Amino acid sequence: MVNDKMVNSDTLRAHRSGFVNIVGNPNVGKSTLMNALVGERLSIITSKAQTTRHRILGIVNGEDFQMVYSDTPGVLSPNYRLQEKMLEFSRSALVDADVLLYVTEPQDTIDRNPDFIDKVRRMAASGARVFLIINKIDLTTQDTLERLVEFWHTQLPEAEIFPISAQERFGVSQLFDAIKEALPVGPPFFPKDQLTDKPARFFVDEIIREKILLNYDKEIPYSVEVEVESFKEEDKLIRIDAVIYCERDSQKGIIIGKAGSALKRVGSQARKDIEDFFQKQVFLQLFVKVDKDWRSNISRLKHYGYDLS
């Protein structure tokens, strides 16, 4: 519910507010773009597919605007219940967007998810504001970029096309300004000092999971879930106990490593990023437990915060 005291009537006439949803295939740079637009590191970033599991809101406020960005998991063909939920997050972003950012990149192909593209095409044809983002243009040539712009113009003629490099911040400010102008006039949806809809514990979970993605190969990163069991904030220190859940005993041994070396490495890397995020010293303890086949278990998925309604 909008708080009528958030803005006065004079501000309301000029104030713009809306939901900006970011969708696209895995590994096209959606999370990097989200962080660049928000100006904060809210979404974890790795070179591996399926890094993002949840729909994460990042809120950007100005005197006369509020942009509510939503980062979503990459569109994929699900193999288990968790991936089905991830696909639902992406599909829901097509329904409630005031501005939709469909992100692609030079190596991306339109046939990876033709059904999803058809939905985006119908959305654009209906008059919705759709921005086609060609990301990672620093990794291609001018000739290739021109061909990509022409190709996407034929595929989504109603969409506005923005070639950018989210990593290098090229074209991001121009995209930001275009998004602001495309938002409808209206009051803010959230208090002006709010940055996200997620609690502090969520970002601890995500930072630890990012380090797991970076330090382990094959199925290990996709078989784990992280849960903060204790988060105690003191004047100069945050004490955190977190559990890394995996699906099998063999995975538990790999995560811990010889004499605990692998787990210590993950903990050290995560602690540094958590300290940067909260700007406070952190004492982090990690534990590893087995939760057999949790990715396909509806009750366990609900326990870990995946809304399966």
C-alpha positions as CSV (number, residue, x, y, z in Angstrom):
1,M,0.0,0.0,0.0
2,V,1.3,3.4,-0.9
3,N,1.9,5.8,2.0
4,D,0.2,9.1,1.2
5,K,2.7,10.9,3.3
6,M,5.6,9.8,1.2
7,V,5.1,12.6,-1.3
8,N,3.1,15.8,-1.3
9,S,0.6,16.7,-4.1
10,D,3.1,19.1,-5.8
11,T,5.7,16.3,-6.0
12,L,3.2,13.7,-7.1
13,R,2.3,15.6,-10.3
14,A,5.9,15.2,-11.5
15,H,6.9,12.0,-9.7
16,R,7.5,8.9,-11.8
17,S,7.5,5.4,-10.3
18,G,7.4,1.9,-11.8
19,F,8.7,-1.7,-12.0
20,V,11.6,-2.3,-14.4
21,N,12.0,-6.1,-14.9
22,I,15.2,-7.6,-16.3
23,V,14.8,-10.9,-18.2
24,G,16.8,-13.0,-20.7
25,N,18.8,-16.2,-21.2
26,P,21.4,-17.4,-18.7
27,N,24.9,-15.7,-18.8
28,V,23.9,-12.6,-20.8
29,G,24.7,-10.2,-18.0
30,K,21.4,-9.5,-16.3
31,S,22.8,-9.4,-12.8
32,T,25.7,-7.2,-13.8
33,L,23.2,-4.8,-15.5
34,M,21.0,-4.8,-12.4
35,N,24.0,-3.9,-10.2
36,A,25.1,-1.2,-12.6
37,L,21.7,0.4,-12.7
38,V,21.1,0.2,-9.0
39,G,24.6,1.3,-8.1
40,E,24.8,-1.4,-5.4
41,R,26.0,-5.1,-5.5
42,L,22.7,-6.8,-4.9
43,S,22.8,-9.7,-7.3
44,I,25.7,-12.2,-7.3
45,I,27.7,-12.5,-10.5
46,T,29.7,-15.5,-11.8
47,S,30.4,-16.9,-15.3
48,K,28.3,-19.9,-14.5
49,A,24.6,-20.3,-15.7
50,Q,21.8,-20.3,-13.1
51,T,23.6,-18.0,-10.7
52,T,20.4,-16.1,-9.9
53,R,17.7,-18.3,-8.2
54,H,15.4,-15.7,-6.8
55,R,13.7,-12.6,-8.1
56,I,15.6,-9.8,-6.4
57,L,14.3,-6.2,-6.2
58,G,16.7,-3.2,-6.2
59,I,15.2,0.2,-5.5
60,V,16.6,3.4,-6.9
61,N,15.2,6.7,-5.5
62,G,15.5,10.3,-6.7
63,E,13.6,13.4,-5.7
64,D,11.2,12.9,-8.6
65,F,11.4,9.2,-9.3
66,Q,11.5,5.7,-7.9
67,M,12.7,2.8,-10.1
68,V,12.0,-0.7,-8.8
69,Y,14.4,-3.0,-10.6
70,S,13.9,-6.8,-10.6
71,D,16.6,-9.3,-11.5
72,T,15.3,-12.7,-12.5
73,P,16.8,-16.1,-13.2
74,G,17.9,-16.9,-16.7
75,V,15.2,-18.6,-18.9
76,L,15.8,-22.3,-19.1
77,S,14.2,-25.7,-19.6
78,P,13.6,-27.0,-16.1
79,N,14.9,-30.4,-15.0
80,Y,13.7,-30.3,-11.4
81,R,11.3,-28.4,-9.1
82,L,13.7,-25.7,-8.2
83,Q,14.4,-24.8,-11.9
84,E,10.6,-24.8,-12.5
85,K,10.3,-22.2,-9.8
86,M,13.1,-20.2,-11.3
87,L,11.3,-20.2,-14.7
88,E,8.1,-19.0,-12.9
89,F,10.1,-16.0,-11.6
90,S,11.1,-15.1,-15.1
91,R,7.7,-15.5,-16.6
92,S,6.0,-13.5,-13.8
93,A,8.4,-10.6,-14.8
94,L,6.5,-10.3,-18.1
95,V,3.2,-9.6,-16.3
96,D,3.9,-6.8,-13.8
97,A,6.6,-4.7,-15.7
98,D,6.1,-1.0,-16.5
99,V,9.4,-1.3,-18.5
100,L,10.8,-4.7,-19.6
101,L,14.5,-5.0,-20.3
102,Y,15.2,-8.1,-22.4
103,V,18.9,-8.6,-22.2
104,T,20.9,-10.4,-25.0
105,E,24.5,-10.5,-26.0
106,P,26.5,-11.1,-29.2
107,Q,26.8,-14.9,-28.7
108,D,23.1,-15.3,-27.7
109,T,20.7,-16.9,-30.2
110,I,17.0,-16.4,-30.5
111,D,16.2,-20.1,-30.7
112,R,17.4,-20.8,-27.2
113,N,13.9,-20.0,-25.8
114,P,11.5,-19.2,-28.7
115,D,8.4,-19.5,-26.5
116,F,9.7,-16.8,-24.1
117,I,10.7,-14.6,-27.0
118,D,7.2,-14.9,-28.4
119,K,5.8,-13.7,-25.1
120,V,8.1,-10.7,-25.2
121,R,7.1,-10.0,-28.8
122,R,3.4,-10.0,-27.9
123,M,4.1,-7.8,-24.9
124,A,5.9,-5.3,-27.1
125,A,3.2,-5.4,-29.8
126,S,0.5,-4.7,-27.1
127,G,2.1,-1.3,-26.4
128,A,4.2,-2.2,-23.4
129,R,7.5,-0.5,-23.1
130,V,10.2,-3.1,-24.0
131,F,13.9,-2.2,-24.2
132,L,16.1,-4.7,-26.1
133,I,19.5,-4.6,-24.4
134,I,22.5,-5.8,-26.4
135,N,25.0,-6.3,-23.7
136,K,28.8,-7.1,-23.8
137,I,29.3,-4.9,-26.9
138,D,32.9,-4.5,-25.8
139,L,33.5,-8.1,-26.9
140,T,32.3,-7.7,-30.5
141,T,33.1,-5.6,-33.6
142,Q,31.2,-2.6,-34.9
143,D,30.1,-4.6,-38.0
144,T,28.7,-7.4,-35.9
145,L,26.9,-4.9,-33.6
146,E,25.3,-3.2,-36.6
147,R,24.0,-6.6,-37.8
148,L,22.7,-7.5,-34.4
149,V,20.8,-4.2,-34.1
150,E,19.3,-4.8,-37.5
151,F,18.4,-8.4,-36.6
152,W,16.7,-7.5,-33.4
153,H,14.8,-4.6,-35.0
154,T,13.2,-7.2,-37.3
155,Q,12.4,-9.5,-34.4
156,L,11.1,-6.9,-32.0
157,P,10.2,-3.9,-34.1
158,E,8.3,-2.2,-31.3
159,A,11.2,-2.4,-28.9
160,E,13.8,0.3,-28.3
161,I,17.3,-1.1,-28.8
162,F,20.2,-0.1,-26.5
163,P,23.8,-1.5,-27.1
164,I,25.7,-1.4,-23.8
165,S,28.5,-2.9,-21.8
166,A,27.2,-3.3,-18.3
167,Q,30.6,-4.5,-17.1
168,E,32.4,-1.5,-18.5
169,R,29.4,0.8,-17.7
170,F,29.3,1.9,-21.3
171,G,25.8,3.2,-22.3
172,V,24.4,2.5,-18.8
173,S,23.7,6.1,-17.9
174,Q,21.8,6.7,-21.2
175,L,19.8,3.5,-20.6
176,F,19.0,4.8,-17.0
177,D,17.7,8.1,-18.3
178,A,15.5,6.3,-20.9
179,I,14.0,4.1,-18.3
180,K,13.3,7.1,-16.1
181,E,11.4,8.8,-18.9
182,A,9.4,5.6,-19.7
183,L,8.1,5.2,-16.2
184,P,4.5,6.3,-15.5
185,V,3.7,9.2,-13.3
186,G,2.8,8.2,-9.8
187,P,3.8,8.0,-6.2
188,P,6.6,5.7,-4.9
189,F,5.7,2.1,-4.0
190,F,8.3,1.8,-1.2
191,P,9.7,4.2,1.4
192,K,12.4,6.5,-0.2
193,D,15.2,5.1,2.0
194,Q,14.6,1.5,1.1
195,L,17.1,-0.3,-1.1
196,T,15.6,-3.7,-1.6
197,D,12.8,-6.0,-0.5
198,K,15.2,-8.7,0.8
199,P,16.4,-9.0,4.5
200,A,20.1,-8.8,5.5
201,R,20.3,-12.6,5.9
202,F,19.3,-13.1,2.2
203,F,22.4,-11.3,1.0
204,V,24.7,-13.3,3.3
205,D,23.2,-16.4,1.8
206,E,23.8,-15.1,-1.7
207,I,27.4,-14.0,-1.0
208,I,28.3,-17.5,0.4
209,R,26.6,-19.2,-2.6
210,E,28.5,-17.0,-5.0
211,K,31.8,-18.2,-3.5
212,I,30.6,-21.8,-3.8
213,L,29.9,-21.2,-7.5
214,L,33.3,-19.8,-7.9
215,N,35.2,-22.5,-6.1
216,Y,33.5,-25.7,-7.1
217,D,32.9,-27.4,-10.5
218,K,30.3,-29.6,-12.1
219,E,27.1,-30.3,-10.1
220,I,28.3,-29.1,-6.7
221,P,27.3,-25.4,-7.0
222,Y,23.8,-26.3,-8.2
223,S,23.2,-28.9,-5.5
224,V,23.7,-26.5,-2.5
225,E,21.5,-24.1,-0.6
226,V,22.8,-21.8,2.1
227,E,20.8,-20.8,5.2
228,V,21.8,-18.4,7.9
229,E,21.0,-19.9,11.3
230,S,22.3,-17.0,13.4
231,F,22.8,-13.3,12.6
232,K,23.8,-11.3,15.7
233,E,24.7,-7.6,15.1
234,E,26.8,-5.9,17.7
235,D,28.2,-2.4,17.8
236,K,31.4,-3.2,15.8
237,L,30.8,-6.8,14.8
238,I,28.3,-9.1,13.1
239,R,28.4,-12.8,14.2
240,I,27.0,-15.2,11.6
241,D,26.5,-18.9,11.6
242,A,25.5,-20.3,8.3
243,V,24.8,-23.9,7.0
244,I,25.7,-25.1,3.5
245,Y,23.2,-27.8,2.6
246,C,24.1,-30.4,-0.2
247,E,22.2,-33.4,-1.5
248,R,24.7,-36.2,-0.9
249,D,27.4,-37.3,1.5
250,S,30.0,-37.4,-1.3
251,Q,29.2,-33.7,-2.0
252,K,29.7,-32.8,1.6
253,G,33.3,-34.2,1.6
254,I,34.1,-32.2,-1.5
255,I,32.7,-29.0,-0.1
256,I,34.7,-29.4,3.1
257,G,37.9,-30.5,1.3
258,K,41.1,-32.0,2.8
259,A,41.4,-30.9,6.4
260,G,38.7,-28.4,5.8
261,S,40.8,-26.4,3.3
262,A,38.1,-25.9,0.7
263,L,35.5,-24.7,3.3
264,K,38.0,-22.4,4.9
265,R,38.7,-20.8,1.5
266,V,34.9,-20.2,0.8
267,G,34.5,-18.8,4.3
268,S,37.4,-16.4,4.0
269,Q,36.3,-15.1,0.6
270,A,32.6,-14.7,1.8
271,R,33.6,-13.0,5.0
272,K,35.5,-10.2,3.1
273,D,32.5,-9.5,0.8
274,I,30.0,-9.6,3.7
275,E,32.2,-7.1,5.5
276,D,32.2,-4.8,2.4
277,F,28.4,-5.2,2.1
278,F,27.6,-4.3,5.7
279,Q,30.7,-2.0,6.3
280,K,31.3,-3.8,9.6
281,Q,33.7,-6.5,10.8
282,V,32.2,-10.0,10.5
283,F,32.8,-13.3,12.4
284,L,31.6,-16.1,10.1
285,Q,31.2,-19.8,10.9
286,L,30.2,-22.2,8.1
287,F,28.8,-25.7,8.6
288,V,28.0,-28.4,5.9
289,K,25.0,-30.7,6.2
290,V,23.2,-33.1,3.9
291,D,19.6,-32.5,2.9
292,K,18.9,-35.3,0.4
293,D,17.3,-34.3,-2.9
294,W,16.1,-30.9,-1.5
295,R,15.9,-29.4,-5.0
296,S,12.9,-31.6,-5.9
297,N,11.3,-31.6,-2.4
298,I,8.4,-29.1,-2.2
299,S,8.4,-28.8,1.6
300,R,12.2,-28.2,1.7
301,L,12.0,-25.6,-1.1
302,K,9.4,-23.8,0.8
303,H,11.6,-23.9,3.9
304,Y,14.4,-22.3,1.9
305,G,12.2,-19.5,0.8
306,Y,11.0,-20.5,-2.6
307,D,7.3,-19.6,-2.8
308,L,5.6,-22.6,-4.6
309,S,2.0,-21.4,-4.4
